[in-house]
Amino acid sequence: MTKPDRAVWRTELDRRSHTAGVRGLAHRLRHPVRTSFPSTRTLRAQRHRGEGRPSTARTFWGQRMAIALPEEVSISIHRHGYVDYDLTAFLLSHLRPGSTVLDVGAHIGYYTMLAGALVGPGGRVVSFEPTPSTLSVLRTNARHLPQVTVVPAAVWSKRDELEFFDRGLGYSAYNSAFEARLPDVVRRRVPSERISVTAVSLDDHVSAEGLHVDFVKIDAESAEAHVLAGMRGLLTSGQPVISLEVGDLDVTDAPSSRELVDTLMDAGYEPWELRRGTPVPHRPQTRYAYQNLLFAPTGQWPAPHTKEA
């Protein structure tokens, strides 16, 4: 892969993110197959039936990627070339060549591939993914990235064997050791197969590999408290910047998002939220809708945050 041109990539990301109004209509008319077919309704029906097929798409930075339609992340990549504008834009400005990134809950590998492109051959990306079907797609996407190491395991508070729920290709983004993070009416219709997976802690893995970690992306589908419990050493000594998915859907045995925020603040971190990819100070809330919050060691980022941070 060529050396990343972050300015060009950001321009392309911004262009693709403007999908509303006349500009968005023109984009859909120019690319009707990629952006409109099959319809959302058709894809939703296929997910409910457990149907799926491998495919490929091109990311906004120009890399070919294996995807798994009709899964939600794959649809976004197929239609737009990216997932979650805010976190993607932040990574474009934050990740530097030579950095080390941990991708907890790597899924099919979108953030793994983006991080691999940004940290370059001198950096490292360690991607954790336990579900065999999803792991297969992730490995396909990582096979030409020597800076990427795929770990076939869930991340937990300690090394263990977990009962895990594989929700099929269409709902693979919700595979978890807990109930699916979906509304009840959808949750009841999602297929779910119990499997056994290996789990590891980040502290153990980082110690064994001798890593100095710069950034951790955590998307662990209600297991975030266990992930944080297994990285206390990393929070104390390494103090990487952390991205944490939050969102309260009342999953049994999972703590509230506010409890996760408080855990990181008690560990010496400040919370930040993203606005068009730029971190701004975050005021903790009682209840959270879905979003990715950032956490940086207290005092590391001035307010407002600049790209040099």
Residue pairs with C-beta under 8 A, 6 or more apart in sequence:
1 63
1 117
3 120
4 61
4 117
4 118
4 120
6 92
6 93
6 118
9 60
9 61
9 92
10 89
10 92
10 93
12 60
12 61
12 81
13 60
13 82
13 85
13 88
13 89
13 92
14 89
16 27
16 60
16 80
16 81
16 82
17 80
17 82
17 85
18 24
19 27
19 28
19 80
27 35
28 35
28 36
34 78
34 79
35 79
35 80
38 46
38 70
42 70
43 69
43 70
43 75
44 70
46 52
46 69
46 70
46 170
47 70
47 71
47 168
47 170
47 171
48 170
48 189
48 190
50 168
50 169
50 170
50 191
51 70
51 169
51 170
52 68
52 69
52 70
52 71
52 168
52 169
52 170
53 68
53 69
54 66
54 67
54 68
54 137
55 66
55 67
55 68
55 69
55 74
55 78
56 64
56 65
56 66
56 67
57 64
57 65
57 67
57 74
57 77
57 78
57 81
58 64
58 65
58 81
59 65
59 77
59 81
59 82
59 110
59 113
59 114
60 80
60 81
60 82
60 88
61 114
61 117
63 113
63 117
65 77
65 108
65 109
65 110
65 113
65 141
66 108
66 109
66 137
66 140
66 141
67 73
67 74
67 77
67 78
67 108
67 137
68 74
68 108
68 133
68 134
68 137
68 169
68 172
69 75
69 78
70 170
71 108
71 169
71 170
71 171
71 172
71 173
72 173
73 83
73 107
73 108
73 110
73 173
74 108
76 82
76 83
77 83
77 110
82 88
82 110
83 110
83 111
84 292
85 276
85 277
86 274
86 275
86 276
86 277
86 292
87 111
87 217
87 243
87 274
87 277
87 292
88 114
88 277
89 274
89 276
89 277
89 278
90 243
90 274
90 277
90 278
90 279
90 294
91 111
91 114
91 115
91 118
92 118
92 277
93 277
93 307
94 215
94 241
94 307
94 309
95 101
95 115
95 118
95 119
95 214
95 215
96 118
96 119
96 214
97 118
97 119
97 120
97 122
97 123
98 119
98 120
98 122
98 123
99 118
99 119
99 123
99 124
99 214
99 215
100 119
100 123
100 124
100 125
100 126
100 211
100 212
100 213
100 214
100 215
101 115
101 119
101 123
101 124
101 125
101 126
101 213
101 214
101 215
101 216
101 217
102 125
102 126
102 128
102 202
102 206
102 213
102 215
102 216
102 217
102 240
103 111
103 112
103 115
103 125
103 126
103 127
103 128
103 217
104 128
104 155
104 202
104 216
104 217
104 218
104 219
104 220
104 227
105 128
105 129
105 155
105 217
105 218
105 219
105 220
105 221
106 112
106 127
106 128
106 129
106 138
106 150
107 129
107 134
107 138
107 172
107 173
107 219
108 134
108 137
108 138
108 141
108 172
109 127
109 137
109 138
109 141
109 142
111 217
112 125
112 127
112 138
112 141
112 142
112 145
112 148
112 150
113 141
113 142
113 145
115 123
115 125
115 215
115 217
116 123
116 125
116 142
116 145
116 147
116 148
119 125
119 147
120 147
121 146
121 147
122 147
123 147
124 147
124 148
124 149
124 211
125 145
125 147
125 148
125 149
126 148
126 149
126 151
126 205
126 209
126 211
127 138
127 142
127 148
127 149
127 150
127 151
128 151
128 153
128 154
128 155
128 200
129 135
129 138
129 150
129 151
129 152
130 152
130 153
130 154
130 162
130 164
130 175
130 197
130 198
130 199
131 164
131 166
131 172
131 175
131 195
131 197
132 166
132 195
133 166
133 169
133 172
134 172
134 175
135 150
135 152
138 150
139 150
142 148
142 150
151 200
151 205
152 198
153 197
153 198
153 199
153 200
154 162
154 164
154 177
154 197
154 198
154 199
154 200
154 220
154 223
155 199
155 200
155 201
155 202
155 218
155 220
155 223
155 226
155 227
155 230
156 162
156 199
156 200
156 201
156 223
156 226
156 227
156 230
157 201
157 226
157 227
157 229
157 230
158 199
158 201
158 204
158 230
159 198
159 199
159 200
159 201
159 204
160 198
160 199
161 196
161 197
161 198
161 199
162 177
162 196
162 197
162 198
162 199
163 177
163 194
163 195
163 196
164 175
164 176
164 177
164 194
164 195
164 196
164 197
165 175
165 176
165 177
165 178
165 180
165 192
165 193
165 194
165 195
166 172
166 175
166 192
166 193
166 194
166 195
167 174
167 175
167 180
167 190
167 191
167 192
167 193
168 190
168 191
168 193
171 180
171 182
171 190
171 191
173 221
174 180
174 181
174 182
174 190
174 221
175 221
176 220
176 221
176 222
176 223
177 221
177 222
177 223
178 221
178 222
178 223
178 251
178 252
178 253
178 254
179 187
179 222
179 251
179 252
180 186
180 187
180 190
180 192
180 221
181 221
181 222
181 247
181 249
181 251
182 190
182 249
183 249
200 230
201 230
201 231
202 216
202 227
202 230
202 231
202 234
203 230
203 231
203 232
203 233
203 234
204 230
205 211
206 213
206 231
206 233
206 234
206 238
207 233
212 238
213 234
213 238
213 240
214 240
214 241
215 240
215 241
215 242
215 243
216 231
216 234
216 240
216 241
216 242
216 243
217 242
217 243
218 224
218 227
218 228
218 242
218 243
218 244
218 245
219 245
220 226
220 227
220 245
222 251
222 254
223 254
224 244
224 245
224 260
225 254
225 255
225 259
225 260
225 263
228 235
228 260
228 263
228 264
232 267
234 240
235 264
235 267
235 268
235 269
236 267
236 268
239 268
239 297
241 294
241 295
241 296
241 297
241 300
242 264
242 269
242 294
242 295
242 296
243 292
243 293
243 294
243 295
244 260
244 264
244 292
244 293
244 294
244 295
245 290
245 291
245 292
246 257
246 260
246 261
246 288
246 290
246 291
246 292
246 293
247 257
247 288
247 289
247 290
247 291
248 256
248 257
248 287
248 288
248 289
256 287
256 288
257 285
257 287
257 288
258 284
258 285
258 286
258 287
258 288
261 271
261 284
261 293
262 284
264 271
264 295
265 271
265 284
268 297
268 298
269 295
269 296
269 297
269 298
270 281
270 295
270 296
270 297
270 298
270 299
270 300
270 301
271 281
271 282
271 284
271 293
271 294
271 295
272 279
272 280
272 281
272 282
272 293
272 294
272 295
272 296
272 301
272 305
273 279
273 280
273 281
273 282
273 291
273 293
273 294
274 280
274 291
274 292
274 294
278 304
278 305
279 294
279 296
279 301
279 305
279 309
280 303
280 304
280 305
281 303
282 293
296 309
300 309
301 309
302 309
